[in-house]
Amino acid sequence: MENNCIEEGRVRAYIANVEEALSSISSKSIGKEVEKVVELAKSYLFDAKYYLDKGDLSTALACIAYAEGLLDALNHMGLVGIKWKPLTQLLKRPKVLVAGAFEILHPGHIYLLKKAWELGEVYVVVARDKNFKRFKRRDPVIPEEQRKKIVESVKYVSHAVLGDEEDIYKPIEEISPDIVLLGPDQHVDPEELRKELERRGVRGVRVDKLSERVGDKLYSVSGIIDRIVEKYCRD
């Protein structure tokens, strides 16, 4: 069963906070008894990361809560000096932008959106019908508003917007992402895209591209359409 994205984000935030707190504690400035408690907190941190990796969010959360509690007790007693970050700051994730037609949603799309979510909060730009027809030289099977509605219902997606009919870069400018993630089939050069965004004042954007496609022929819209034609449109 897939994990709830928000819960996993919270666990990762708590882990990051404890890791930063531990890194601020100098072993030279604490006594042996305090050091034992710090080592115990490190052990709980290790367990939290282990269970998170295994997908057991409840146990991971319990472990990191123990670690945080131990360090917080030392902090209140004045034995260490930790400045905890506010949770709102910890939960703020990078903006990750994905763009595409998303004509018929398939597992390849879900893989791309999940990879984007692993990097941060996902913003999706859905291609307009006019641009779809211009680039693919045919009308889309599913109209733009329906494609947008389907994409924004995917749990990895935080925001979905329609693209601009005249300027495909305009939504990227408006969203101002930290990261742009390209699919393996998108014929866009990452470096050229980064330079164009920089020219438009959107600076410091990281542009990544998935190296290869996953799955079989049905992990693509053209493959799905070909299969439908093959099975149901024979004379």
N, C-alpha and C positions, 0 to 999 in steps of 0.2 A: 504494500500500500504506500502511495506517495505521501510524504510528510507535508504538513501545513507550512507554507512558505514563511509566514510571519513568525511562527514559533521557532523555526530553524534560524531565522535572522536574529531573533532575540538571544538564543543560546550562543550563537557566534559572537554577538555583541558582548555578552557577559564574559565569555572566554577571553576576548580581546582586552577587556577592562582588567581582568585578573592578571593576565600576562603582563600588561603595562605596569600594574601595581607591584608585581613581584620584581620586575626589572628595576624599579626605583629603590628597592631595599638593598642596602649594602651589607654584606656579611660581616664587614669589619666594624660596623656600628651597632651590632646587636649581640646579646649574650647567647650562651648555649641553649638556654631554655626557650628563648624566643626563636632561635634558629630551628629548634625541633618543630615548633608550630608552623614556621615558614615552610619547612620541608614537607610537612603533612599537607599544607595547602598546595604545594607543587604536585604532590601525589594525587590529590583530588582533581587538580587541573589536568593532569595526564589522563586520568580516568574519564573525565568529561570529554576530552578530545577523542578518546578511543570510542566511547559510546556514540558520540556524534557521527563519527565515521561509519559506524555500524547502522546508523539510522534510528537508534534508540534515543529519541529526544527527551523522554521523561527521565531516564537515568542520567543522561548527560546534564540536564538542568539541575537535578538533585546534587550531582557531584560538584558542579561549578558553584552552586549555592553554598555548599559546605566550605569550599575554598574561600569564597568571598566573605562568608561569616567569620572564619578564623582570622583573616587579615583585618576585617573591620573591628573585631574585638581587640586585636593588638593596637590598632589605630586609636580606638577610644581610650585605651589605657596609656597612651602616649609612648608606647614602646617602639612604634614605627611612625613614619610620616608619609601617609598616602593621601593623594588628592584624587578622589574618584571623579571620573567624567560623568556628566549628566546622561541619563539613558537616552534622551532625545538626540543628543549629539552622537551617541554610539550607534543608534539605529539609522542615522542618516547614511544612505548608501549612494554610490556614484550613479549618475544617470547613464543608462545604456540605451542607445537608439538602434532599432532594427527597422529596416524598410523593405517593402516588397508588395507583391500583388495579393498573395494569400488567397488565390482564386478558389481552390478546393483544399481545405485544410487537411494535411496528412502528417504522418509521423516525422517526416523530415522537417516540417515546420515546427513541430513540437520540440524536436531536438535542438533546433536553432534557438527557439525562445527559452528553453531551459538553460542552454549554455549562456545566453544573455543574462538570465536571472542570476546565475552563479556569479556574474561579475557585478551586478548591482540592480537598481530599480529599472524596470524595462518600459521603455516608451516605443511604441510602434507607429510608423507612418505607413498607411495603407494607400496604395496607388489609386488615383482617380481613374474612372472609366475612360476618359478622354486620353490620358497618358498610356493606359493599358493598351488601347487600340493602336496608338501611335508606335509603341515599341514592339508589340507582338503581332501587329497587322491582322487582328481579328477582334471581335467583340468579346468581352469576358462572359463566362457562363453565369457567374454570380455578380450582381451589381454591387457598386462600391459600398453603399450603406449596409447591405447585408454582410459583406466581407468584413467591414469594420466591426459590426456587432458580434460576429463570430470570434474575431481575434481578441476583442476586449473581454470576452468571457473566459479566455484561457487563464488559468490561475497564476501563471508566471508573469502575466502582463498587468502593469499598473495603469497605463494610459495608452489609448489608441486614438489616433487622429487621421483624418483624410489628408492626402498630400495636396499640393498646390498645382492647379492645372497649367499654370504658365512657368513657374519657377520651382523645379524639384528640390532646390536647396533651401527654399524659404522656410519650410517646417523645421529643418535642422537648425537654422539660425534661431528660430523662435524657441525651440526646446533647449538649445545650447547644451548638448550632452557632454559628458566627460569621456565617454567611449562610444564609438560606432562599431557595431559588429556586422560584418558582411557575410552572407551565405556563400557557400562554395561555388554556386552557379551564377552569382551576380558578376557581370562583366564590368567591374569597377576596380580601378587600380587604387589600392589603399593610400599610397603616397600622393597621388594626384588629387584624391578626395580631400586629404588632410590639407594640402596646399590651397585648394579652392576655398575651404572653410576658413583657413587662416586669412586669405585675401579678403574675405567678407567680414573679418573681425571676430570670428569664432576661433579663439586660440587655445592651444594646449589640449586639443582633442586627440585621443588615442584611437587609431583606426586599426581594427583587427579583422582578419578574415579566416573563416573555418577552412582548414586545409583540404578536406575531402568530404564527399557525400557519404551518407550512411544508408544502409538498407538496400532494398532491391528496386526494381522498376516502378513499383507502386509507391515509392517514396518521392514521386514527382507528379505534378499535375498532368503533364503530357502522357506519362505512363498510365495513369488512371483513366484518362480519356481514351487512350488506345485500347485498354482492356474493355471498357464499356462498348466501344465500337465493335471490337472483335466478338464479344459475347452476345450483343443484342441488336446489332445493325447489319447482320449478314442478310443477303438476299435469300 
